[in-house]
Amino acid sequence: MRTAAPFLYCLLLFSGFIFCPATSSAQTSLLSLEELANEEVYTKLQAAIRDSTKALVLSLKGDSLTQYPQELRHLRRLQVLDLSLNPLEELPAAIARHPDLQVLDLWGCGLKRLPKEIGRLQHLRYLYLDYNQLETLPREINQLQKLEVLDLEGNQLTRFDTAWCRWERLEVLDLEGNQLTQLPPQIAQLKRLKTLDLSGNQLDSLPQRLAELERLEYLYLDRNRLQSLPADLGNMRDLKFVYLANNRFRELPKGLETLQNVEILDLSGNQLSSLQLNWQQLKRLHTLKLQQNKLTELPTELLQLPDLETLDLSGNQLSYLPDDLSAWKTLKELNIRGNPLSDKRKEPTQESASASGDESELGRIRQQLPQTQVKF
């Protein structure tokens, strides 16, 4: 979920998933992220050392560092440290010399392990460890009780430790592209979680208690081995974005229609042959991705989705679309490429045929959806 935004801007926005927190307690000298965004960003270590009393933000991103700079010991007041894209391979215990760190970015450093001393960074709130070579995390990491964002994308983790479920303030957890095969039921303890990315793992089932994450808004489960979802999905009332692409669903997961606030639903790349669901419940759905399945027909209920704007049906086995496509008044984009659409209409009427001058199914679609961008 990385972006190409500049360093601090990326920290503040993080694809829209990080929200500006309240100002820190008056008992400490910690700044809020809004305040840190106005601080000078030092990009040279020696310059930061010269201004050690006021250097709070240091970015040494991509400086070809092969070792953790020992000179960093002079910067005790650091609150933001970016060492990303340096081939460090190891993070020393000396990281604990920066007790005021709130943001630590170690993206793409080739790290194979973390020191247990990382648990002493009691003010750490944003920890980026994506694209390293971590197979495990030290148990001391559960001492980071102020942690709000943890990015572990692109590592080699095989186990979701139950100790991680103690991060009571965690809002974003990114585990994309690891080797997880299961989740513990205790994940339900992450009550503040808003974004959970588990895409690109080896999950074939999910704990039923996952549905207890009632504040969750973004759920990424694509590229796993899932055939079903937890039954009580309706508990997740804030869920808006659901990504289930490239799993093993043969039918729509039960309870999906209870997600009445979902806006984007991606079911592409599965094995769906039908779409039996109470679609009318999904009144806020504006993007539906169903490409690369085995669909032979569409339910007419899809025509009744009041906010649907984007529908991708490419790469299925559709010969016809439902009658009266003009009911899709909000539809802006329709992709039907790679379907064996019939040369003749299923039941062409004399009126519609003469109006379009074309009795093919494609002609009917063009006629009934004049304002929609259709990809044939």
C-alpha positions as semicolon CSV with decimal commas, in nm:
position;residue;x (nm);y (nm);z (nm)
1;M;0,000;0,000;0,000
2;R;0,299;0,227;-0,051
3;T;0,264;0,551;-0,241
4;A;0,521;0,752;-0,431
5;A;0,446;1,063;-0,230
6;P;0,724;1,263;-0,060
7;F;0,837;1,138;0,275
8;L;0,632;1,330;0,530
9;Y;0,335;1,366;0,299
10;C;0,333;0,989;0,267
11;L;0,342;0,954;0,643
12;L;0,050;1,188;0,688
13;L;-0,172;1,040;0,421
14;F;-0,054;0,680;0,365
15;S;-0,304;0,620;0,089
16;G;-0,574;0,789;0,291
17;F;-0,556;0,539;0,576
18;I;-0,374;0,751;0,837
19;F;-0,564;1,022;1,011
20;C;-0,413;1,319;1,192
21;P;-0,401;1,236;1,564
22;A;-0,456;1,458;1,860
23;T;-0,167;1,656;2,000
24;S;0,051;1,466;2,246
25;S;0,035;1,506;2,618
26;A;0,176;1,827;2,761
27;Q;0,399;1,615;2,987
28;T;0,623;1,531;2,689
29;S;0,790;1,728;2,409
30;L;0,635;1,510;2,143
31;L;0,475;1,685;1,849
32;S;0,166;1,584;1,657
33;L;0,208;1,473;1,298
34;E;0,064;1,803;1,184
35;E;0,335;1,983;1,377
36;L;0,608;1,748;1,255
37;A;0,500;1,814;0,896
38;N;0,604;2,177;0,952
39;E;0,946;2,083;1,092
40;E;1,258;2,088;0,877
41;V;1,335;1,752;0,717
42;Y;1,709;1,688;0,747
43;T;1,848;1,477;0,465
44;K;2,216;1,495;0,562
45;L;2,334;1,329;0,882
46;Q;2,609;1,579;0,959
47;A;2,371;1,872;0,919
48;A;2,131;1,709;1,162
49;I;2,412;1,652;1,413
50;R;2,512;2,017;1,394
51;D;2,152;2,107;1,481
52;S;2,106;1,816;1,721
53;T;1,897;2,020;1,965
54;K;1,630;2,092;1,707
55;A;1,663;1,805;1,457
56;L;1,338;1,609;1,493
57;V;1,295;1,467;1,142
58;L;1,572;1,285;0,957
59;S;1,544;1,113;0,619
60;L;1,842;0,913;0,493
61;K;1,632;0,726;0,240
62;G;1,833;0,555;-0,034
63;D;2,173;0,677;0,090
64;S;2,345;0,342;0,019
65;L;2,405;0,285;0,388
66;T;2,523;-0,068;0,465
67;Q;2,528;-0,019;0,843
68;Y;2,322;0,169;1,094
69;P;2,512;0,499;1,141
70;Q;2,665;0,511;1,486
71;E;2,654;0,892;1,468
72;L;2,281;0,872;1,518
73;R;2,350;0,845;1,891
74;H;2,391;1,224;1,894
75;L;2,028;1,274;1,785
76;R;1,839;1,185;2,100
77;R;1,542;1,408;2,014
78;L;1,453;1,241;1,685
79;Q;1,083;1,178;1,640
80;V;1,084;1,070;1,274
81;L;1,357;0,852;1,123
82;D;1,357;0,727;0,764
83;L;1,624;0,471;0,675
84;S;1,431;0,308;0,394
85;L;1,595;0,165;0,082
86;N;1,933;0,117;0,245
87;P;2,086;-0,235;0,245
88;L;2,131;-0,244;0,622
89;E;2,037;-0,612;0,672
90;E;2,050;-0,557;1,049
91;L;1,900;-0,308;1,295
92;P;2,114;-0,277;1,609
93;A;2,002;-0,245;1,970
94;A;2,115;0,118;1,946
95;I;1,775;0,204;1,799
96;A;1,654;0,223;2,160
97;R;1,864;0,538;2,203
98;H;1,581;0,731;2,036
99;P;1,304;0,706;2,296
100;D;1,097;0,984;2,135
101;L;1,062;0,815;1,796
102;Q;0,706;0,823;1,670
103;V;0,772;0,723;1,309
104;L;1,031;0,466;1,200
105;D;1,059;0,376;0,832
106;L;1,271;0,071;0,745
107;W;1,113;-0,012;0,412
108;G;1,332;-0,223;0,182
109;C;1,638;-0,254;0,407
110;G;1,690;-0,630;0,369
111;L;1,634;-0,685;0,741
112;K;1,629;-1,049;0,851
113;R;1,557;-0,983;1,218
114;L;1,470;-0,706;1,459
115;P;1,639;-0,644;1,796
116;K;1,431;-0,701;2,106
117;E;1,519;-0,346;2,207
118;I;1,269;-0,217;1,957
119;G;1,011;-0,278;2,227
120;R;1,161;0,012;2,424
121;L;1,036;0,271;2,172
122;Q;0,736;0,346;2,387
123;H;0,615;0,640;2,177
124;L;0,636;0,464;1,841
125;R;0,312;0,496;1,648
126;Y;0,404;0,430;1,285
127;L;0,635;0,141;1,199
128;Y;0,714;0,058;0,835
129;L;0,890;-0,274;0,784
130;D;0,763;-0,357;0,437
131;Y;0,977;-0,544;0,187
132;N;1,234;-0,693;0,416
133;Q;1,317;-1,058;0,485
134;L;1,158;-1,100;0,825
135;E;1,042;-1,451;0,915
136;T;0,951;-1,367;1,274
137;L;0,917;-1,066;1,501
138;P;1,059;-1,040;1,854
139;R;0,796;-1,085;2,123
140;E;0,905;-0,752;2,269
141;I;0,734;-0,579;1,977
142;N;0,403;-0,627;2,159
143;Q;0,527;-0,366;2,410
144;L;0,465;-0,094;2,149
145;Q;0,133;-0,003;2,303
146;K;0,097;0,325;2,111
147;L;0,136;0,161;1,772
148;E;-0,127;0,282;1,522
149;V;0,018;0,170;1,187
150;L;0,225;-0,142;1,121
151;D;0,334;-0,224;0,767
152;L;0,482;-0,571;0,718
153;E;0,406;-0,614;0,349
154;G;0,641;-0,829;0,145
155;N;0,815;-1,024;0,420
156;Q;0,831;-1,398;0,491
157;L;0,611;-1,428;0,797
158;T;0,441;-1,766;0,834
159;R;0,267;-1,710;1,166
160;F;0,037;-1,444;1,310
161;D;0,147;-1,422;1,673
162;T;-0,137;-1,383;1,924
163;A;0,086;-1,134;2,110
164;W;0,028;-0,888;1,824
165;C;-0,337;-0,871;1,925
166;R;-0,243;-0,652;2,224
167;W;-0,198;-0,338;2,014
168;E;-0,512;-0,168;2,137
169;R;-0,453;0,149;1,933
170;L;-0,368;-0,019;1,603
171;E;-0,567;0,120;1,308
172;V;-0,372;-0,011;1,006
173;L;-0,220;-0,359;0,977
174;D;-0,060;-0,450;0,643
175;L;0,049;-0,813;0,603
176;E;0,023;-0,836;0,226
177;G;0,258;-1,075;0,050
178;N;0,365;-1,295;0,339
179;Q;0,314;-1,669;0,390
180;L;0,039;-1,677;0,651
181;T;-0,179;-1,987;0,651
182;Q;-0,415;-1,895;0,935
183;L;-0,522;-1,618;1,170
184;P;-0,587;-1,653;1,543
185;P;-0,936;-1,574;1,678
186;Q;-0,770;-1,318;1,905
187;I;-0,741;-1,082;1,607
188;A;-1,084;-0,963;1,722
189;Q;-0,906;-0,781;2,007
190;L;-0,778;-0,517;1,762
191;K;-1,091;-0,315;1,822
192;R;-0,966;0,007;1,658
193;L;-0,853;-0,156;1,336
194;K;-0,974;0,030;1,026
195;T;-0,754;-0,126;0,756
196;L;-0,654;-0,492;0,736
197;D;-0,451;-0,612;0,437
198;L;-0,403;-0,988;0,418
199;S;-0,377;-1,015;0,040
200;G;-0,122;-1,243;-0,120
201;N;-0,099;-1,498;0,161
202;Q;-0,200;-1,865;0,183
203;L;-0,521;-1,838;0,385
204;D;-0,789;-2,097;0,315
205;S;-1,017;-1,993;0,602
206;L;-1,077;-1,705;0,841
207;P;-1,175;-1,709;1,210
208;Q;-1,542;-1,634;1,271
209;R;-1,439;-1,366;1,521
210;L;-1,293;-1,158;1,240
211;A;-1,646;-1,019;1,204
212;E;-1,605;-0,857;1,548
213;L;-1,380;-0,589;1,395
214;E;-1,668;-0,346;1,385
215;R;-1,459;-0,039;1,292
216;L;-1,299;-0,200;0,990
217;E;-1,337;0,002;0,668
218;Y;-1,085;-0,160;0,430
219;L;-1,052;-0,538;0,400
220;Y;-0,802;-0,684;0,153
221;L;-0,823;-1,061;0,114
222;D;-0,733;-1,101;-0,252
223;R;-0,487;-1,365;-0,373
224;N;-0,553;-1,625;-0,106
225;R;-0,730;-1,963;-0,112
226;L;-1,059;-1,866;0,045
227;Q;-1,390;-2,037;-0,033
228;S;-1,600;-1,877;0,242
229;L;-1,614;-1,582;0,480
230;P;-1,722;-1,546;0,846
231;A;-2,099;-1,570;0,886
232;D;-2,160;-1,253;1,088
233;L;-2,028;-1,003;0,835
234;G;-2,318;-0,774;0,915
235;N;-2,141;-0,676;1,238
236;M;-1,883;-0,490;1,030
237;R;-2,107;-0,190;0,974
238;D;-1,827;0,047;0,871
239;L;-1,685;-0,182;0,603
240;K;-1,674;0,006;0,271
241;F;-1,404;-0,158;0,059
242;V;-1,387;-0,537;0,020
243;Y;-1,130;-0,706;-0,204
244;L;-1,180;-1,080;-0,261
245;A;-1,019;-1,121;-0,602
246;N;-0,827;-1,434;-0,702
247;N;-0,954;-1,672;-0,439
248;R;-1,152;-1,995;-0,481
249;F;-1,511;-1,881;-0,438
250;R;-1,756;-2,096;-0,636
251;E;-2,055;-1,907;-0,501
252;L;-2,102;-1,571;-0,338
253;P;-2,010;-1,581;0,031
254;K;-2,310;-1,599;0,260
255;G;-2,386;-1,280;0,445
256;L;-2,226;-1,058;0,185
257;E;-2,552;-0,871;0,136
258;T;-2,549;-0,768;0,503
259;L;-2,261;-0,528;0,429
260;Q;-2,500;-0,246;0,359
261;N;-2,232;0,027;0,353
262;V;-1,994;-0,144;0,111
263;E;-1,893;0,083;-0,179
264;I;-1,636;-0,127;-0,366
265;L;-1,663;-0,505;-0,402
266;D;-1,399;-0,697;-0,598
267;L;-1,477;-1,063;-0,671
268;S;-1,271;-1,093;-0,989
269;G;-1,066;-1,401;-1,071
270;N;-1,277;-1,654;-0,882
271;Q;-1,491;-1,945;-1,002
272;L;-1,836;-1,789;-0,975
273;S;-2,098;-1,929;-1,210
274;S;-2,397;-1,749;-1,058
275;L;-2,468;-1,437;-0,854
276;Q;-2,736;-1,540;-0,609
277;L;-2,753;-1,259;-0,358
278;N;-2,999;-1,004;-0,227
279;W;-2,831;-0,728;-0,426
280;Q;-3,090;-0,468;-0,330
281;Q;-2,938;-0,452;0,018
282;L;-2,611;-0,311;-0,120
283;K;-2,751;0,035;-0,174
284;R;-2,417;0,218;-0,158
285;L;-2,225;-0,008;-0,395
286;H;-2,070;0,199;-0,674
287;T;-1,796;-0,034;-0,805
288;L;-1,847;-0,406;-0,872
289;K;-1,569;-0,616;-1,025
290;L;-1,669;-0,959;-1,153
291;Q;-1,420;-1,013;-1,434
292;Q;-1,257;-1,350;-1,500
293;N;-1,525;-1,572;-1,353
294;K;-1,760;-1,827;-1,513
295;L;-2,079;-1,624;-1,532
296;T;-2,333;-1,716;-1,799
297;E;-2,608;-1,473;-1,693
298;L;-2,669;-1,173;-1,472
299;P;-2,953;-1,135;-1,222
300;T;-3,195;-0,854;-1,298
301;E;-3,147;-0,734;-0,938
302;L;-2,818;-0,579;-1,047
303;L;-3,020;-0,329;-1,247
304;Q;-3,169;-0,200;-0,923
305;L;-2,844;-0,094;-0,756
306;P;-2,907;0,280;-0,712
307;D;-2,544;0,402;-0,702
308;L;-2,366;0,158;-0,933
309;E;-2,115;0,347;-1,150
310;T;-1,855;0,088;-1,255
311;L;-1,923;-0,274;-1,351
312;D;-1,654;-0,506;-1,490
313;L;-1,786;-0,828;-1,645
314;S;-1,496;-0,898;-1,879
315;G;-1,369;-1,250;-1,931
316;N;-1,689;-1,437;-1,847
317;Q;-1,927;-1,652;-2,054
318;L;-2,212;-1,408;-2,105
319;S;-2,419;-1,433;-2,423
320;Y;-2,679;-1,176;-2,316
321;L;-2,727;-0,902;-2,060
322;P;-3,057;-0,840;-1,877
323;D;-3,345;-0,665;-2,050
324;D;-3,401;-0,292;-2,005
325;L;-3,044;-0,186;-1,939
326;S;-3,169;0,171;-1,940
327;A;-3,253;0,113;-1,571
328;W;-2,879;0,158;-1,505
329;K;-2,911;0,534;-1,494
330;T;-2,599;0,587;-1,281
331;L;-2,371;0,347;-1,471
332;K;-2,065;0,526;-1,612
333;E;-1,836;0,236;-1,709
334;L;-1,923;-0,114;-1,829
335;N;-1,659;-0,364;-1,939
336;I;-1,793;-0,669;-2,125
337;R;-1,482;-0,764;-2,322
338;G;-1,403;-1,131;-2,361
339;N;-1,764;-1,253;-2,349
340;P;-1,933;-1,456;-2,627
341;L;-2,209;-1,199;-2,678
342;S;-2,464;-1,321;-2,926
343;D;-2,491;-1,178;-3,277
344;K;-2,869;-1,183;-3,231
345;R;-3,082;-1,049;-2,951
346;K;-3,248;-1,295;-2,724
347;E;-3,594;-1,151;-2,795
348;P;-3,560;-0,850;-3,023
349;T;-3,870;-0,633;-3,041
350;Q;-3,972;-0,463;-3,363
351;E;-3,965;-0,123;-3,194
352;S;-3,615;-0,156;-3,048
353;A;-3,474;-0,316;-3,361
354;S;-3,598;-0,038;-3,588
355;A;-3,478;0,227;-3,343
356;S;-3,121;0,105;-3,349
357;G;-3,103;-0,046;-3,693
358;D;-2,907;-0,328;-3,532
359;E;-3,056;-0,650;-3,401
360;S;-2,734;-0,770;-3,234
361;E;-2,688;-0,784;-2,859
362;L;-2,411;-0,526;-2,889
363;G;-2,645;-0,295;-3,071
364;R;-2,904;-0,325;-2,795
365;I;-2,643;-0,244;-2,532
366;R;-2,532;0,066;-2,722
367;Q;-2,890;0,179;-2,764
368;Q;-2,994;0,133;-2,402
369;L;-2,675;0,272;-2,247
370;P;-2,597;0,581;-2,455
371;Q;-2,430;0,768;-2,166
372;T;-2,219;0,475;-2,048
373;Q;-1,862;0,411;-2,158
374;V;-1,887;0,051;-2,276
375;K;-1,579;-0,161;-2,350
376;F;-1,669;-0,440;-2,594
